[in-house]
Amino acid sequence: MTKILPQLPRVSSPAESAELIEVHEAAVTLGTHTIWRDVHLSIQAGEFIAILGPNGAGKSTLLKAILELIPLSHGSITVLGQPARRGNAAIGYVPQRRHFDADVHVRGRSIVRLGLDGGKWGLPLPFVARANARAAALRVQQAIDLVGATAYADRPIGELSGGEQQRLLIAQALVTQPRILALDEPLDNLDLRHQQAAATVIRRISREMQATVLLVTHDINPLLTAVDRVIYVAHGQIAVGTPAEVITTETLSRLYGTTVEVLHASDGRIVVVGQPDVEEGHHG
């Protein structure tokens, strides 16, 4: 049975509220090009949110702005009541698709462990090291169990499939028990079956850890039964709401400034017809 990770001391703030993330009048400009502007957004504790849009629209840019990896040109972002800052321990981050080649022989378990101590330096006292090692090993195993990777965690990461590698990278982000899990295109290059399996795992993690999930993707279909809301980014604007509210002919046509038709297939999939390509650079 999957175990819920034991609670860490919470990252607290006197201003903390149900809104974990607040974005106010935000804009990002790279060079002379404005990626998006006038973004207002409130994200609550425990929400599962997909960030959608065409390639180059600024989906990853929005995620990185929340992580303070990209500076705003205007406006503000707060996380847990404090200004967004790089390296916030309350956020577990899985960057855009990483792939380990077959000649990488590091065990999957060691990849997960990097989430705990990959940035630490120094030589601890021996008795402290032993106690920390036991606690860290337990934490790593619990994260591996949570993503369902126990069966292959001790194999070399390069021997694993893309979906298996992705689960271990998510476990790496979970090992510090973050309040917010930020995932940039975690379903990319997975087939539909593995996309749906990964979405199910992420939804379960969100519920069991009561973590807010922000997941960048270009296809909502594997996530339709999992997400609470979507943020659709297109042509420098965003729309926020449930999939049924946002992914409509009217809303997408307004965002794109041209006719975009949304169709619903008999198997429940959503098909967007006439979606224009984004040509101004590549911003995710």
N, C-alpha and C positions, 0 to 999 in steps of 0.2 A: 504494500500500500504506500502511495506517495505521502510523504510527511511534509507538513507546513514548516518552513524554516523558523527557528526560534527568533524572537524579536530582538533586534539591536536597539540600543538607545536611539530615540528618534531625533532627527534634525529638527529642532524646535525654533520657533520664532514668536515673539509677542504678537506679530501681525498675522500669524497663520490662521487660515479660515478654510471653509470647504473648497474655495477656489485655490487649487494648488498653483495654477499658472494664470497670470493676467497679462494680456498684450494690449497696449493702449496706443493708438495712433502710430503704429509702427511702420517703418519703411526701411528697405535695404536698397542701396545704390552701389553697384560695382562699376567703377570707371564712370562712364557717362550714362549708363543704362540703369534705370530703376527696375528692380526685379518685381517688387510689389510695394504698395503704399496704403496708408489709411487702414491698417489692419487692427481690428478690435476683436478680442477673443478672451473668453474665460473658460478654463478647463478645471473640472471638479475632481475631487478625490475618487479613485476607483473607476473612472471612465476609460473605455477602450475607444480610441479615436484613430481613424484612418485618414492620412493626409494624401489626397488624390490630385491628379492633374496630368497633363501631357509632359513628355520629356522636355526639360529646359524651362518649365514654368516657374520653378522656385520652391518645389516641395521640400527638398533637402535643405535649401537655404533657410526655410522657416524653422525646421528642426534645429539646424545649427545656430540660428539666432537665439532660440530658447536655451541652447547649451552654451551660449556666449562664445561660440567658435567663430562666428561672423558678427561684426559690430553693426548696430543699427545706424542708419543715417538720420533717423528721426524717431521720436516716440520712446516708449519704455517697455520692458518686460520684467515682471517679478515672478520669482519661483519661491513658494513657501513664504511669501510675504517679504522677501528680500530681493534686491536687484539681481537679475540673472548673472551668474559668474561661472567662469570656466572651471572644470574640475569639481563641481558640486557633488558631494558624496551621496546626496539624496537621489541622484540620477544614475541609472545604469544605461550605458550607451553601447549599441552594436552598430558600427559604421557600415557604410555601403559595402556590398558584397565582397568578402574576402574569401579566397580559395587557397587551400594548402595543397601544394603539388605532391605527387606520389613519393618523392624522395625526402619529404619531411617526416622524420621518425619520432618526433616528440609525441608522448602519449596525450590522448585527449584530456585526461585528468590533469595533466600539467598545464594545459592551455586554460582550463577552468581556474586552476590555482593562481594564475597570473592576475586574475581579477581581484584577488586579495592582496597580493604582495609584489606585483610586477613593478611597482614604482618605489619600493622601499629600499633603503640603503643602510649600511652600518652592521655592527656585529653585536647582537643582543647577548645578555648573560645566558649561560647554558641552561639554568633551570627555567628561566623565562622562555627561552627558545623551545624547550620541550613542551611546556604548557601551551604555548602559542601554536606549536605544530599540531598537537592533538585537537585543539579547537578548530584550527584551519582545516584539518583533514575531515572533520565532521561536517563543517560548513560546506566544503567542496562536494562531499558525497551527497548531502541533502540537495544541493543545487542540481547535481547530476540526476538524482532520482526525480526531482520535480519536472525536468524536461524529458524524462523517459529515455535517458541515454546510458543507463547503467550497464547494459549488455555489451557495449563497445567502448566504454570510457577508457579502458586500459590498452586499447589498440593504438598504433601510430595514427596520428591525425590524417596523414597523407593517404592512408589506405581506405579512409571512410568516404561514403557518398557525400554529395553536396548537402543533402538534407540532414545527414548525421553530423557533419561539420557545423552546420548552422545551429543545430540544437546545442552543441557544446559551446558555441560562441554566445548563445543566449544564456546558458548556464554561467558562463564567465561574467556576464553583466549582472546576473541575479545574485551572485555569491556574497555581495555586500548588503543584500536585502534592501534595495532602493525603494523609495516611495514612488518614483517615476521610472518607467522603462521606455527608452527611446530607441526605436529600431528603424534603420534606414534601408529600405528595400530588402527585407529578410527573406521574401518569397521569390526573389529574382533568380532565374535559371533553375527553378524547381518545376517538376511537372505538376499537373493539376492535383493529383492524388497527394503528393508530398506538400503542396501548398495548403491544401485543406487540413492535412494532419498538423502542419506547423501552426496554422491559425487556431486549431482546437487547443493545442498545447498552450499557446499564448493567452487565449481566453481563460483557460483554467488557472494559469499563473496569476492573471489579473485578479481573479476572484479569490483564490486562496491566499494570496499575499496582500490583497486589497491595494494593489498597485495601479496607478494610472499608466496606461499604455498609449504611446504615440507611435504610430507605424506608418512609414512612408511606403506607398505602393502606387503602381500605375493601373492596377486591376482590382476592383472592389469585389469581384465575384467570389473568390475563395473566402472572403471575410464577411459576406452578407449576413450570416447568422451569428456573427461574433461581435460586430462593432455596435457601439451605442450611437456615435455620431461620426460624421465625416467633415473634413475641411477640404474643399475643392479649390485648388489654386489654378488660375488661368488668366493670361493677359493682364497681369499686375493687380488682380483683384482676388478676393476669396468669397466663398459662400459656406456657411456653417449650418448644420442641422442633421437630422436623421437621413439615411440614404434615400428614403421615400420623399423627403422634403427637398433634397439638394439635387439628386441625380434625376432631373426632369428635363423635358424639352425646353420649357420656359426658362428655367434657371441657367442651364448651360448655354442656351442661345444668348441670354443676357451677358453672361461672363465673356463669351467669345466674340460678341458683337456680330454674329452671323447665325444662320439657321443650323442648329444641331438637333438631331432627332434621337430620342431615347426610346429604345424598343425593349420589350420584356419577352424573352424566349419562353417556350413551353416548359423548359426544365428549370425556370426560375432565374436564369442568368440575365444580366443587364447588358445590352449592346448599345454602344454610342456610335451613331452614324453621322459622318460629316464633321468630325472633330478636326479642326485645323492643326497643322504642325506648328510648333514654336521654333522660330528661326533665330531669335536674338540670343546667341550663345548657348551654353549648356550649364544650367544651374540646378538641375535635378527636379 
